[in-house]
Amino acid sequence: MRVVTWNLWWRFGPWEARQKAIIEVLRDLRPDVVGLQEVWAAGGENQAEWLAEELGLHWAWAPSPSPERWRQRLGDPTVDIGNAVLSRWPVVEQAVLALPAPAGLADGRTALYARLATPAYDVPFFTTHLTSAPAASAVRCGQVTALARFVARHRGDTPFPPVVTGDFNAWPDSDAVRLFGGYKTEPVVPGQVLYDAWEYAGPAAPSATWTPENPYAARVLEPPVRIDYIHVGPPGPAGEGHVRHVRRAGDGPVDGVWASDHAAVVADLAADELST
């Protein structure tokens, strides 16, 4: 089962040209499940719906409950922003968590849960987008605490472990990432471990998903770092969910256009019993 997470940079920059680059990257990846952040909707159109139709996938969408600050940045009061899931299999259940943040940083960030009904078992899948302020480590810790409890409530009794994707806006050795994983420090939920899939990558593999190699990211003069993640719980009894391979994607221009200011992360998970 191929899982992708990707922040699509909303409708910033040359978004119409970027649309074409985004779909080309995803077509090339041939994902089974995708967690998307900064997805737009406007004028009866929804980016997640369009991508799903182009790729032949099911979709779920969770708009931000308070997009006003995003709209001010864009200068357009009509565009919504949110998280989305694209899936090869039907979404049979979904729920949304509003992530906690103080008033000064409250811009309507959420986590989206989608239960995916594969022929063999259900997959509990999540995607999220945490606060981005560099000095807001404590806020992100509060958000991953809420997220970990949200995962615990919705992981269900399926043999497939929970899969949590998203833009955490946090370095791999940060308090928030360590806390959420629960294997480098005490877990939020007793006994709940969620492995960073990149632990299975080769040590020399390019990992930065936010890098000045990308001209859209270079403008903020920040160092290259991996801030986008796929987390997976310990494998099921038959090895379901084991991370076989992980890599970066969308890390170069398509016909001269960079698809987003983030690179994507791609992980192949063991799911041998699934059929088409």
Secondary structure as the mmCIF struct_conf table of DSSP 4:
data_model
#
loop_
_struct_conf.conf_type_id
_struct_conf.id
_struct_conf.beg_label_comp_id
_struct_conf.beg_label_asym_id
_struct_conf.beg_label_seq_id
_struct_conf.end_label_comp_id
_struct_conf.end_label_asym_id
_struct_conf.end_label_seq_id
STRN STRN1 ARG A 2 ASN A 7
TURN_TY1_P TURN_TY1_P1 TRP A 10 ARG A 11
BEND BEND1 GLY A 13 PRO A 14
HELX_RH_AL_P HELX_RH_AL_P1 TRP A 15 LEU A 29
BEND BEND2 ASP A 32 ASP A 32
STRN STRN2 VAL A 33 ALA A 42
TURN_TY1_P TURN_TY1_P2 GLY A 43 GLY A 44
STRN STRN3 GLU A 45 ASN A 46
HELX_RH_AL_P HELX_RH_AL_P2 GLN A 47 LEU A 55
TURN_TY1_P TURN_TY1_P3 GLY A 56 GLY A 56
STRN STRN4 HIS A 58 PRO A 63
BEND BEND3 PRO A 65 PRO A 65
HELX_RH_AL_P HELX_RH_AL_P3 GLU A 68 LEU A 74
TURN_TY1_P TURN_TY1_P4 GLY A 75 GLY A 75
TURN_TY1_P TURN_TY1_P5 PRO A 77 THR A 78
STRN STRN5 ASP A 80 SER A 87
BEND BEND4 ARG A 88 TRP A 89
STRN STRN6 VAL A 91 ALA A 98
HELX_LH_PP_P HELX_LH_PP_P1 LEU A 99 PRO A 100
HELX_RH_3T_P HELX_RH_3T_P1 ALA A 103 LEU A 105
BEND BEND5 ASP A 107 ASP A 107
STRN STRN7 THR A 110 ALA A 117
BEND BEND6 PRO A 119 ALA A 120
STRN STRN8 ASP A 122 HIS A 129
TURN_TY1_P TURN_TY1_P6 PRO A 134 ALA A 135
HELX_RH_AL_P HELX_RH_AL_P4 SER A 137 HIS A 154
TURN_TY1_P TURN_TY1_P7 GLY A 156 ASP A 157
BEND BEND7 PRO A 159 PHE A 160
HELX_LH_PP_P HELX_LH_PP_P2 PRO A 161 PRO A 162
STRN STRN9 VAL A 163 ASP A 167
BEND BEND8 ALA A 170 ALA A 170
TURN_TY1_P TURN_TY1_P8 PRO A 172 ASP A 173
BEND BEND9 SER A 174 SER A 174
HELX_RH_AL_P HELX_RH_AL_P5 ASP A 175 GLY A 181
BEND BEND10 TYR A 183 THR A 185
BEND BEND11 VAL A 188 VAL A 189
TURN_TY1_P TURN_TY1_P9 PRO A 190 GLY A 191
STRN STRN10 TYR A 195 ASP A 196
HELX_RH_3T_P HELX_RH_3T_P2 ALA A 197 TYR A 200
BEND BEND12 ALA A 201 ALA A 201
TURN_TY1_P TURN_TY1_P10 PRO A 203 ALA A 204
BEND BEND13 ALA A 205 ALA A 205
BEND BEND14 THR A 209 THR A 209
STRN STRN11 TRP A 210 TRP A 210
TURN_TY1_P TURN_TY1_P11 PRO A 212 GLU A 213
BEND BEND15 ASN A 214 ASN A 214
HELX_RH_AL_P HELX_RH_AL_P6 PRO A 215 ALA A 218
TURN_TY1_P TURN_TY1_P12 ARG A 219 VAL A 220
HELX_LH_PP_P HELX_LH_PP_P3 GLU A 222 PRO A 224
STRN STRN12 VAL A 225 VAL A 225
STRN STRN13 ASP A 228 VAL A 232
HELX_LH_PP_P HELX_LH_PP_P4 GLY A 233 GLY A 233
BEND BEND16 PRO A 234 PRO A 234
HELX_LH_PP_P HELX_LH_PP_P5 PRO A 235 PRO A 235
TURN_TY1_P TURN_TY1_P13 PRO A 237 ALA A 238
TURN_TY1_P TURN_TY1_P14 GLU A 240 GLY A 241
STRN STRN14 VAL A 243 ALA A 249
BEND BEND17 GLY A 250 GLY A 250
BEND BEND18 GLY A 252 GLY A 252
STRN STRN15 VAL A 254 VAL A 254
TURN_TY1_P TURN_TY1_P15 ASP A 255 GLY A 256
STRN STRN16 VAL A 257 VAL A 257
BEND BEND19 ALA A 259 ALA A 259
BEND BEND20 ASP A 261 HIS A 262
STRN STRN17 ALA A 264 LEU A 269
TURN_TY1_P TURN_TY1_P16 ASP A 272 GLU A 273
#
